[in-house]
Amino acid sequence: MDDYYGSMGSESLTTNRKFDSQEQEVYLSLWRTYDRLKAIEDELFGKWQITSQQYNVLRILQAAAPDSVPTLQISNKLISRAPDITRMLDKLQQSGWVRRVRTEEDRRTVLVEITVEGQELLEKMQEPVKSLHVSQLGHLSPADRTTLCRLLGKARKPHEPPDGQW
């Protein structure tokens, strides 16, 4: 029986679906896995009216505290690309979780720092986020998690920027 991916593909090793290639099967499996894990994450983060990217920004700023971080540096350290970092920082600032300042040396440079309220939010979220990750992937053995991280790193390595943080 043909499925959405057509009748000319190779038979999957794990399902009776057909794919155009094994690469397609792996990619779609990654995409489906991301979607399932992201849904669980979105539910938790929604309780604090924060997105995973905003949380990521707060964690980057927390790691740098008490120093502030240039906007471009934050953008480069994010786990996933943020096309509009300015709007994201606007929302974080409106919530009182970050503060932006311009330097006297270069008024074009915007520095960002986490506020006490941002630190308190991360403190409240620490255990629930830790539990989230256990619920997402705790069923895998430590060896499987290590192997999965190694394989995912190997898969993305040729596509990472030379100065990438990962």
Steps between C-alpha positions, in 0.01 A plus 500: 500500500632844408523766765559873504865458404435307181543150370857526370664530841688248707324292763553626853691283742269599786154534343307381198513853355699577191739791473687650208827417676641396833618859546139616464385243755762617750417866441125446539562291811704787648227746410227282658711450813559875528126564462407252775765627744427865418128457579588389854741794537248754369244384754741555789637835378148624431435492875752785534398679177848449357627328186788257485708759311430766762598249768819430306581874495449522876730202555770660281473823700499311829824327404660837420370681812592738643640602161276616218508343154486669157184420307691342211685268738168384648367431152809293414468286816134410459417134447274583207513804276297803604421717199382789717712515814395862555132409534585211730705731721214753495266236646753393761557862599124570518470203737776650714738207449779684313642851477666656194765771506705675236871551549651847505781383269268379223133601518418239235596218735218379722595304810248276675501377858266283703304673776430371851151410378651302212727316744201424724303363204785266408522386861127415503532317170816302583343186648200486264734531198726231641196273543390589148824368354471182703145448372615565142807276491544330837368172359822467297799340670803720573688315224217562252490871590877524450476324165208717392688822587807378312299407190302826500823697531647303212188563288502878549877558498533573126214751527624694805671838453877487555467709816193311624453450873395135469 
